[in-house]
Amino acid sequence: MAEEIKMSADFQDNGNKKVLNSKAYKTNKKIIKAFLILMSKKSLEEAEVSELCHIAKINRTTFYNHYSSLYELLEFLMDDFFANIKDYLYSTSYKKENTASKIASVLKYLKENKDFANILLSSNLYEKVAQKLVSFDFIYNMFRNSSNKMLNSFIIGDDYYLDFIVTGCLAVIKKWLNEGCVVDENVLARLITSMG
């Protein structure tokens, strides 16, 4: 069964719709849990709102009171998920010596939310996740300021290098999640930071 996603403090703010009471909050949690279950069985393109409603034991009107579509629900969850990751990465200013501990914190968060992390790393969302991560200044600084001089040996520029590194890191994280996170996140964080 799907686990719940560890949501940020902004979880109660669903776009412009404030979740004002505990009933709406609980319904939203049911929708999210049902979404995780549905996405573990089907791709977003194959899934239907009616299936989610059946799993959540709610009617379609209730779903549409919260979200206009499954895509909007996914965007809401992704925005919140990446906001949490940014919080871990940007809690203090970038320093090379604290990179591994920040990455370990992100890995711990991914492990705590492995169902959703696996959904995000599915083939149809993989590229979107990679693009989002490449846009983080922290990721750019981590690999740009690394001791690896590979970047300087190419004329083509930073974007190719970062895409290559981030995609490789995501593949390692996906493998780690699929294998049940048996490698300690601190060990994996050191591996990831050494890739740069």
C-alpha positions in Angstrom: 0.0 0.0 0.0 1.2 3.5 -0.8 2.7 5.6 1.9 1.7 9.2 2.5 3.9 12.0 1.2 5.6 14.1 3.8 4.2 17.5 2.8 5.5 20.9 3.5 3.8 23.4 5.7 2.2 24.9 2.6 0.3 21.6 2.1 -2.9 23.3 3.4 -2.7 25.8 0.6 -3.9 24.1 -2.6 -3.1 26.7 -5.2 -5.7 29.5 -4.6 -8.0 27.2 -2.6 -7.3 27.3 1.1 -8.0 24.0 2.9 -9.9 25.6 5.7 -11.2 22.7 7.7 -10.1 19.3 8.8 -12.7 17.5 6.6 -11.3 19.1 3.5 -7.7 18.4 4.7 -8.6 14.7 5.4 -10.3 14.5 2.0 -7.2 15.9 0.3 -5.0 13.4 2.1 -7.3 10.6 0.8 -7.0 11.9 -2.7 -3.2 12.0 -2.5 -3.0 8.5 -1.0 -5.3 7.2 -3.8 -3.2 9.0 -6.4 -0.1 7.2 -5.1 -1.9 3.9 -5.3 -3.2 4.6 -8.8 0.2 5.8 -10.1 1.9 2.7 -8.8 -0.4 0.7 -11.2 -0.8 3.0 -14.2 0.9 5.9 -16.0 -0.7 9.3 -15.7 -1.9 9.1 -19.3 -3.7 5.8 -18.6 -5.3 6.8 -15.3 -8.7 8.3 -14.9 -10.3 10.5 -12.2 -13.0 7.9 -11.7 -10.4 5.3 -10.8 -8.9 7.6 -8.2 -12.3 8.4 -6.8 -13.1 4.7 -6.5 -9.8 4.1 -4.6 -10.3 7.1 -2.4 -14.0 6.3 -1.9 -15.1 9.8 -2.9 -17.3 11.1 -5.7 -16.0 13.0 -8.7 -17.4 16.3 -7.5 -15.4 16.0 -4.4 -12.2 15.5 -6.4 -13.0 18.4 -8.6 -13.6 20.6 -5.6 -9.9 20.1 -4.9 -8.3 19.7 -8.3 -9.3 20.3 -11.9 -7.4 17.2 -13.2 -5.0 14.5 -12.3 -2.3 16.6 -14.0 -3.1 19.5 -11.7 -2.8 17.1 -8.7 0.5 15.9 -10.0 1.8 19.5 -10.4 0.7 20.4 -6.9 2.5 17.4 -5.5 5.6 18.0 -7.5 5.7 21.7 -6.5 5.4 20.7 -2.9 7.9 17.9 -3.2 10.5 20.1 -4.9 9.9 22.9 -2.4 10.9 20.4 0.4 14.0 19.4 -1.5 14.9 23.1 -2.0 14.5 23.6 1.8 17.0 20.8 2.4 19.5 22.1 -0.2 19.2 25.8 0.7 18.9 25.7 4.5 22.4 27.2 4.6 24.5 28.8 1.9 26.4 26.6 -0.5 29.8 25.3 0.8 31.6 22.5 -0.8 32.3 20.8 2.6 28.6 20.5 3.5 27.4 19.2 0.1 27.3 15.5 1.1 25.3 16.2 4.2 22.7 18.2 2.3 22.5 15.5 -0.4 22.1 12.9 2.4 19.2 14.9 3.8 17.5 14.9 0.4 18.1 11.2 0.1 16.5 10.6 3.5 13.5 12.7 2.4 13.3 10.6 -0.8 13.5 7.4 1.2 10.7 8.6 3.5 8.6 9.4 0.3 9.8 6.5 -1.9 6.4 5.8 -3.4 6.1 9.3 -4.8 9.8 9.5 -5.6 9.5 6.3 -7.7 6.5 7.9 -9.5 8.6 10.9 -10.3 11.4 8.8 -11.6 9.1 6.8 -13.9 10.0 7.1 -17.5 7.3 9.5 -18.4 8.3 12.1 -15.7 12.0 11.4 -15.6 13.0 14.2 -18.0 10.8 16.8 -16.2 12.4 15.9 -12.9 15.9 16.2 -14.4 15.1 19.6 -15.9 13.8 20.8 -12.5 16.9 19.7 -10.7 19.2 21.2 -13.3 17.5 24.5 -12.6 18.5 24.5 -9.0 21.5 26.8 -8.3 22.7 24.4 -5.7 23.0 21.6 -8.2 24.8 23.9 -10.6 27.2 25.1 -7.9 27.8 21.6 -6.6 29.0 20.2 -9.9 30.4 23.4 -11.4 32.7 24.0 -8.4 33.8 20.4 -8.2 37.3 19.3 -8.4 36.5 17.4 -11.6 38.0 19.3 -14.6 35.9 17.4 -17.2 33.8 20.4 -17.7 36.7 22.5 -18.7 37.8 20.0 -21.4 34.6 20.5 -23.4 33.8 23.4 -25.6 30.1 22.6 -25.6 29.4 24.1 -22.2 27.8 23.6 -18.8 24.4 22.5 -19.8 25.6 19.3 -21.5 27.8 18.5 -18.5 25.0 19.2 -16.0 22.4 17.2 -17.9 24.9 14.3 -18.1 25.7 14.4 -14.3 22.1 15.0 -13.1 20.8 12.1 -15.3 23.5 9.8 -14.0 22.7 10.8 -10.4 19.0 10.2 -11.0 19.7 6.8 -12.4 21.7 6.0 -9.2 18.9 7.3 -7.0 16.3 5.3 -8.9 18.3 2.1 -8.6 18.7 2.9 -4.8 15.0 3.4 -4.3 14.1 0.3 -6.4 16.5 -1.8 -4.3 14.8 -0.7 -1.1 17.4 1.9 0.0 19.7 -0.7 1.4 22.8 1.6 1.0 23.0 4.2 3.7 22.0 7.6 2.4 25.3 9.1 3.7 27.3 6.7 1.7 25.2 7.3 -1.4 25.5 11.1 -0.9 29.3 10.8 -0.9 29.1 8.8 -4.1 26.8 11.4 -5.8 29.0 14.3 -4.7 32.1 12.5 -6.1 30.4 12.2 -9.5 31.1 15.8 -10.2 
